[in-house]
Amino acid sequence: MTAILWTSFYWAWVASEVVIAVATRTGKSGGQVRDRGSQLILWMVIVISVTACEWMRRTMPANMFGRAAWLKTASVLVLVAALAIRWTALFTLGKSFSANVAIRESQKLMRSGLYRMVRHPSYLGLLMVFVAIGIHSRNWISLVAAMVPTTAALIYRIHVEEIALRDAFGNEYVEYGRATKRLVPGVY
């Protein structure tokens, strides 16, 4: 049963990311695009990291906590929580969300819902997806392969987005930044 749940939620995530990338991309006529290549970098890193993690899962023995079977269940729970956070953040932003970093004329600074706790909850959810993928592998090296490159790419993406938001919203965004962490409540 856990394998079916994992496969279902994993492919739901993959499909949702493709839809998000295609359906929410802002063109030059739709707003001020400030992406600086971060969407392409993020996609490339995700594909390479997840592929490497999956390859290692299949070729290297499970070594996490003595190959504990409960890790499969934990990975499903983390994945479900990750998707709930990511999708809630996207729906909260609505038409203001863009797959590439772009600011629209009518866009307002979001400070409600998950955005009260962190400035980038959709990236928190995405990061949790990679934690789930790494846990599902039950191999420490696979977990590192899933986490380290994607975290670095997300930090770059957040940097790019923060510059665009600061330019668009000025002191309002600076104050918001002082009141909330970027990615992990109370930490970063």
Contacts in CASP RR format, 6 or more apart in sequence:
PFRMAT RR
TARGET T0000
AUTHOR 0000-0000-0000
METHOD contacts of the structure
MODEL  1
MTAILWTSFYWAWVASEVVIAVATRTGKSGGQVRDRGSQLILWMVIVISV
TACEWMRRTMPANMFGRAAWLKTASVLVLVAALAIRWTALFTLGKSFSAN
VAIRESQKLMRSGLYRMVRHPSYLGLLMVFVAIGIHSRNWISLVAAMVPT
TAALIYRIHVEEIALRDAFGNEYVEYGRATKRLVPGVY
2 72 0 8 1.000
2 73 0 8 1.000
2 76 0 8 1.000
3 72 0 8 1.000
5 76 0 8 1.000
6 72 0 8 1.000
6 75 0 8 1.000
6 76 0 8 1.000
6 79 0 8 1.000
6 136 0 8 1.000
9 76 0 8 1.000
9 79 0 8 1.000
9 80 0 8 1.000
9 83 0 8 1.000
10 79 0 8 1.000
10 133 0 8 1.000
12 83 0 8 1.000
13 79 0 8 1.000
13 82 0 8 1.000
13 83 0 8 1.000
13 129 0 8 1.000
16 83 0 8 1.000
16 87 0 8 1.000
20 90 0 8 1.000
20 99 0 8 1.000
21 39 0 8 1.000
21 43 0 8 1.000
21 99 0 8 1.000
22 99 0 8 1.000
23 99 0 8 1.000
24 90 0 8 1.000
24 97 0 8 1.000
24 98 0 8 1.000
24 99 0 8 1.000
25 39 0 8 1.000
25 98 0 8 1.000
25 99 0 8 1.000
25 100 0 8 1.000
26 33 0 8 1.000
26 98 0 8 1.000
26 99 0 8 1.000
26 100 0 8 1.000
26 102 0 8 1.000
26 104 0 8 1.000
27 33 0 8 1.000
27 100 0 8 1.000
27 102 0 8 1.000
30 102 0 8 1.000
30 104 0 8 1.000
31 102 0 8 1.000
31 103 0 8 1.000
31 104 0 8 1.000
31 105 0 8 1.000
32 102 0 8 1.000
32 103 0 8 1.000
32 104 0 8 1.000
32 164 0 8 1.000
32 168 0 8 1.000
33 100 0 8 1.000
33 101 0 8 1.000
33 102 0 8 1.000
34 101 0 8 1.000
34 102 0 8 1.000
34 103 0 8 1.000
34 160 0 8 1.000
34 163 0 8 1.000
34 164 0 8 1.000
34 167 0 8 1.000
35 100 0 8 1.000
35 101 0 8 1.000
35 102 0 8 1.000
35 160 0 8 1.000
36 101 0 8 1.000
36 160 0 8 1.000
37 160 0 8 1.000
38 100 0 8 1.000
38 101 0 8 1.000
38 153 0 8 1.000
38 156 0 8 1.000
38 157 0 8 1.000
38 160 0 8 1.000
38 161 0 8 1.000
39 99 0 8 1.000
39 100 0 8 1.000
39 101 0 8 1.000
39 157 0 8 1.000
41 153 0 8 1.000
41 156 0 8 1.000
41 157 0 8 1.000
42 153 0 8 1.000
42 154 0 8 1.000
42 156 0 8 1.000
42 157 0 8 1.000
45 149 0 8 1.000
45 150 0 8 1.000
45 152 0 8 1.000
45 153 0 8 1.000
46 150 0 8 1.000
46 153 0 8 1.000
48 149 0 8 1.000
49 130 0 8 1.000
49 145 0 8 1.000
49 146 0 8 1.000
49 149 0 8 1.000
49 150 0 8 1.000
50 130 0 8 1.000
50 133 0 8 1.000
50 146 0 8 1.000
52 142 0 8 1.000
52 145 0 8 1.000
52 146 0 8 1.000
53 133 0 8 1.000
53 134 0 8 1.000
53 137 0 8 1.000
53 142 0 8 1.000
53 143 0 8 1.000
53 145 0 8 1.000
53 146 0 8 1.000
54 137 0 8 1.000
56 137 0 8 1.000
56 139 0 8 1.000
56 141 0 8 1.000
56 142 0 8 1.000
56 145 0 8 1.000
57 136 0 8 1.000
57 137 0 8 1.000
57 138 0 8 1.000
57 139 0 8 1.000
57 142 0 8 1.000
60 139 0 8 1.000
60 141 0 8 1.000
60 142 0 8 1.000
61 67 0 8 1.000
61 139 0 8 1.000
62 137 0 8 1.000
62 138 0 8 1.000
62 139 0 8 1.000
63 138 0 8 1.000
63 139 0 8 1.000
63 140 0 8 1.000
64 71 0 8 1.000
64 135 0 8 1.000
64 137 0 8 1.000
64 138 0 8 1.000
64 139 0 8 1.000
64 140 0 8 1.000
64 143 0 8 1.000
65 71 0 8 1.000
65 138 0 8 1.000
67 138 0 8 1.000
68 138 0 8 1.000
71 135 0 8 1.000
71 136 0 8 1.000
71 138 0 8 1.000
72 136 0 8 1.000
72 138 0 8 1.000
74 135 0 8 1.000
75 132 0 8 1.000
75 133 0 8 1.000
75 134 0 8 1.000
75 135 0 8 1.000
75 136 0 8 1.000
76 132 0 8 1.000
78 128 0 8 1.000
78 131 0 8 1.000
78 132 0 8 1.000
78 135 0 8 1.000
79 128 0 8 1.000
79 129 0 8 1.000
79 132 0 8 1.000
79 133 0 8 1.000
79 136 0 8 1.000
81 128 0 8 1.000
82 125 0 8 1.000
82 126 0 8 1.000
82 127 0 8 1.000
82 128 0 8 1.000
82 129 0 8 1.000
82 131 0 8 1.000
82 132 0 8 1.000
83 125 0 8 1.000
83 129 0 8 1.000
85 114 0 8 1.000
85 121 0 8 1.000
85 122 0 8 1.000
85 124 0 8 1.000
85 125 0 8 1.000
85 128 0 8 1.000
86 121 0 8 1.000
86 122 0 8 1.000
86 124 0 8 1.000
86 125 0 8 1.000
86 126 0 8 1.000
86 128 0 8 1.000
86 129 0 8 1.000
88 113 0 8 1.000
88 114 0 8 1.000
88 121 0 8 1.000
89 114 0 8 1.000
89 115 0 8 1.000
89 121 0 8 1.000
89 122 0 8 1.000
89 124 0 8 1.000
89 125 0 8 1.000
90 97 0 8 1.000
90 122 0 8 1.000
92 110 0 8 1.000
92 112 0 8 1.000
92 113 0 8 1.000
92 114 0 8 1.000
92 115 0 8 1.000
93 110 0 8 1.000
93 122 0 8 1.000
95 104 0 8 1.000
96 104 0 8 1.000
96 107 0 8 1.000
96 108 0 8 1.000
96 110 0 8 1.000
97 122 0 8 1.000
98 104 0 8 1.000
101 157 0 8 1.000
101 160 0 8 1.000
101 161 0 8 1.000
101 164 0 8 1.000
102 164 0 8 1.000
103 164 0 8 1.000
103 165 0 8 1.000
103 167 0 8 1.000
103 168 0 8 1.000
107 168 0 8 1.000
109 165 0 8 1.000
109 169 0 8 1.000
109 172 0 8 1.000
109 173 0 8 1.000
109 176 0 8 1.000
111 176 0 8 1.000
114 121 0 8 1.000
115 121 0 8 1.000
115 180 0 8 1.000
116 180 0 8 1.000
117 180 0 8 1.000
117 181 0 8 1.000
117 185 0 8 1.000
118 124 0 8 1.000
118 180 0 8 1.000
118 181 0 8 1.000
118 182 0 8 1.000
118 183 0 8 1.000
118 184 0 8 1.000
118 185 0 8 1.000
119 162 0 8 1.000
119 176 0 8 1.000
119 177 0 8 1.000
119 180 0 8 1.000
119 181 0 8 1.000
119 182 0 8 1.000
119 183 0 8 1.000
120 158 0 8 1.000
120 161 0 8 1.000
120 182 0 8 1.000
120 183 0 8 1.000
123 154 0 8 1.000
123 157 0 8 1.000
123 158 0 8 1.000
123 183 0 8 1.000
124 183 0 8 1.000
124 184 0 8 1.000
126 150 0 8 1.000
126 154 0 8 1.000
127 150 0 8 1.000
127 151 0 8 1.000
127 154 0 8 1.000
127 183 0 8 1.000
130 146 0 8 1.000
130 147 0 8 1.000
130 150 0 8 1.000
130 151 0 8 1.000
131 143 0 8 1.000
131 146 0 8 1.000
131 147 0 8 1.000
133 146 0 8 1.000
134 142 0 8 1.000
134 143 0 8 1.000
134 145 0 8 1.000
134 146 0 8 1.000
134 147 0 8 1.000
135 143 0 8 1.000
137 143 0 8 1.000
137 146 0 8 1.000
154 183 0 8 1.000
158 182 0 8 1.000
158 183 0 8 1.000
162 182 0 8 1.000
165 173 0 8 1.000
166 173 0 8 1.000
166 174 0 8 1.000
169 176 0 8 1.000
181 187 0 8 1.000
181 188 0 8 1.000
182 188 0 8 1.000
END
